[in-house]
Amino acid sequence: MDIRRLTPDDLDDCTRLAKDRDWPPERHKWALLFEVGEVYGIDAADGDGLAATNILTRYGDDHAVISMVLTASRYARRGLGRALMEHVLERAGDRTVSLHATENGRPLYERLGFRTVGRVAKHTGVFRGEPSGATRPATEDDLGEILALDAEVFGTDRSRLLRRMFGFGEQVRIADGGFGHCWRNDDSVVIGPVVARDEETARALIGDLALHAGGPVRMDLDLAQEELVGWAGRHGMGDPWQVSLMVRAGDLPGDRARQFLPFMQALG
């Protein structure tokens, strides 16, 4: 089974594979990842779609993220996932590589040299609160300020991804010392990225974006930020589902204390 670079023509097969593993189809998310990342796959030997996938997204010369690591249920435990991981790790070169791992996937990643550096929990619900009065809708005129702050906080170049926020998402908001974004994914709106100088600013951005959504929202919260997790719970966000943040070949760049929500778990 040969590994090949997938194209947007394979999008239907990618969403079929996700549903086979009881993942949501996330078609909008896959489409963005085809734009900003390198999508790899192995065709099913029986001719029915894809047997396995994963995606490598590079940030500058020093960081990369691996995501959408999927193997069709009928091809499980045949080494396809490991083969794809080894392929993209070779493509990543000397970059520090990060990913979010379920408990099922974590042992494989540990064997490949990843270590756990944190825990992230997906929280969902209808946010309850009032507008903060401290944020406003951003325009593309604010993009320069947003890119400069993001580069400072993340310590790497995510400009190619962030330039897609205005077309990909539902809304971008800006505050004094921060910015935030939300985007629609299947049946909910995902809040992220949120980058802010402090937690008070982050809460204002998160709350205003969630209220703008007007329905179910998702927040992927770093469990080390205990006060923010508690605040979100008091405002209607519950049903947490945890994954491990794992890193290989170095440490995550940037200032994690000012990184409040990822763009999506697939992109860090």
Summary of the structure (lengths in Angstrom):
residues: 268
radius of gyration: 18.2
end to end distance: 29.8
largest distance: 56.9
contacts: 882
relative contact order: 0.17
helix: 35%
strand: 34%
